[in-house]
Amino acid sequence: MALAVLFMGLPQYMAQGVSLVAQVPPTSLSGLMQYRRSGHAVPMRWIVLASIGFIVGAIAGALLAGFIPERVLRWAYVGYLVLLGLLSLTRLRSGRKKTPESRDVVLGVTALVGVGIVSGLSSGILGIGGGLAITAILAAGLKVPQHLAQALALGVTTLPLTLPAAIVYARTENLPWIAIAAIVVGLWVGTIGGAKLATKVSDQTLRRLLPVCIFGAAAFMAWRAL
């Protein structure tokens, strides 16, 4: 969404609509399969439960976003990214502790649905890809191995869960559909390359990269908001 604001010069609300619509096609499927081939398979039960929460949160978030001024949305975006970045840093501080194996991780219904709702709300209100919130909350908050957290995020975002929220935005904004199509193609290609790279590096390296990327995006959006 930040790139839509930068390169396309879109207002905040429209940029969020573009982001949500671009997430409807299964652009994350290639990345999910890459993780699976690399031994980071995610239980289907996890994807289903997180997806249920995501749908609820995304619809509620999209409806709420229409009542929030654009400038407030822009700064809320920055604040939310900073919060996720700080959450990711907490995992680095405990990085010396042994990371649990994927097969040893157990997540309950409440945790998975709750993560889905939070990520859905962030997606609906701010247009932030729900996968970012899922990854940060699972990896830092619930101590899920980084690869597994990212694989679950891809599994959830593979499904057309942003469709209800995207419809809400599409009804109120004249979205640039040709540009959205180009973004979808870019997402597909980028996800393939990113997943191949991520599965070749360690959990620790990914944990270090996550806050760097988050704070970088937050700094850019803060600069745009000024």
N, C-alpha and C positions, 0 to 999 in steps of 0.2 A: 504494500500500500504506500509506503514511503517513496518508492520509485515512481509510482503513479503521480504523486504530488510533484516530484522533482521534474521528471521528463515530460509529463503530459500537462503540467500546470493546472491540474484539476482542483476544484474546491474540496475541502475535507470530506463533506458528506458524499459527494459524487465519487471521490476516490475510494471511500469505503464500499460503496455499491459496486464499483469495478472489481475491487478485491474479492468481495463475496461471490459475485457472479463467476469470476475466473476460477474459484475454488470448487464450483459445481462439477465440472468434468473430472473423471478419475485420473488426474495428472500424477497422483502419488503412487499409482499402482505399480509402475516400473520400479520405483524405489523400494516399495514394500517387498516385491519379489526378490530384489537384490539382497535385502536383509535376510529374507528367508533362506536363500541359497547360501548365505554366509553363516548360517547357524543361529540366527537371531529371530526365530519364529515366535509369533505372538499368539496366545490362546484366543480363539474366536470369541469366547465368552467375554474376554476383556474388551474387545472391540465393540461388541454389541452393547454392553452396559455403559461404556463411555459414550457411545453414540447416542443412546437414549437421553443421557444427561445433556449432551451437546445440543440436540434438537430443541429441548426445552429452553436452554439458556440462550440459544441463538435467536429464537423467535422473540423472547422477552427483550433481549438486548436491542434487536432491530426496531421494535416498537418504541422503546425508551429513547433511542438515538434521535428520533424525529422531534423530540421536545427539548433537546440540548443544543445550545448555540454552537456554531462552528468553532469559534475560538476556544470554547470550553472543551469541545471534543478533541481539538488538537493538543491542548495541554494535558488532557486526561490520557491521551495516547502516550505522551512522553512519560508521565508519571507511572503509568502501568508498566512500560518497558523498564524503567528504573527499578520498580518493585521486583519484576522478574529477574533482572540482572543481579540485584542484591540476594535474591533467593538462590540463584545459581552460585554465587560466591560462597554461600554457607556450605555448599557441598565441597568446594575446594578446600575449605578449612578442615574438613573431616576426611580429606582425601587419603590420609595415611592409613586409615582404617581399611581393612580388607573389604573389597566390594563383593557382595553376595553373588553367587552364581544364578543364572537365569532360572534354572530349575528350582531354586530354593525360594524364589520370590512368590509370596501369596498376597493377593489383593482382594479385599472383600467388595461386596456389592455397593456399600455406602461410599467407599473410597473411590471406586471407579465412576459411579454416577456423579459423585460430587466433583471430581476432576472434569468430567464432561460438562457439567453445568457451568463451572467457572470459565472453562475455555470457550464454551458457547456464548456466554455473556460477553466476553472480551471480543469475540468475533462479530457478534451482532451490534454491539455498541460502537466499537472502535474500528472494525474492519480488519483487526489483526488476525492472521492465520491461527486457527485454534491449535494447530500443532505446536506452536511455540509455547503456549501456556501448558499444554499437556506434557511436553518434554521437561520444562522447568519444574513443574510441580511434582511430577513423578520422580525425576532424578534427584532433585534437591530435597523436596519435602518428604517423599516416601522412600528415598534411598534405593530406588529401582536402578539397576545397571543402565548406563547411558545409552548403549546400543538398543537395549530392550525398550527404553522409554521412547527413543526416537522411532523405533519400528512401530510401536503402538500409535504414536502420533500420525505416522504415515497411513496406518490402517484405518484410523478414524477419518482422516481427511480424504482418503480414497473414495469414501461414500459421499453421495450428493447431499450432505447434511446441511450445507449452507443455502440450499434451494429456498426454503421458506423465508429466511431472512433476505435473500437476494430478491425475491419477489416483492417484498415490502419496499426495498430501495428502488427497484425498477419501476414501480408504480408512481413514484414521486420524483424520479430523476430521468432525464433523457440521456441514457448512458451511451458511450461510444463503442458500439458493438464490434466494429472492425478492429479497433485497438484491443478489445477484450479477447478476440480470437487470436491475435498475435501474442498476447500475454499467455494464453493457454498453451500455445505451442512452445513458448519459451519455458514455461513451468515444466512441461513434460521433459524437454531436453535437459534442463537444469537439474531436475530431480534424479534423472538417470546418472548424470555425472557426479552429483553430490553424494548419492547413496553408494556408488562404487568407491569414492574416496573415503567416505566415513567408515565403511566396513574394512578398510585396510589400515586404519589407525586404532590406537588403544582407547579404552574408556576414559582414561585420564586426560589424554589429549583432547578428546571431544568435550570433556567437562571444562577444560581451560578455554576452549574456543567459544563456547556458548555465551558466557558473560561478555566477552570481547565483542561479539556480533550484536548482542542486545544493547550494550551501552553505546556502540557505534550508531545504531539506528536511533536510539534515544537522543543522542547529541545532534544528529542531523535534523530530526523532527523539531527539537527545541530551537535550532537555528532558523528553521522555516517559520516557526510560530512567532518569533520576535519581529 
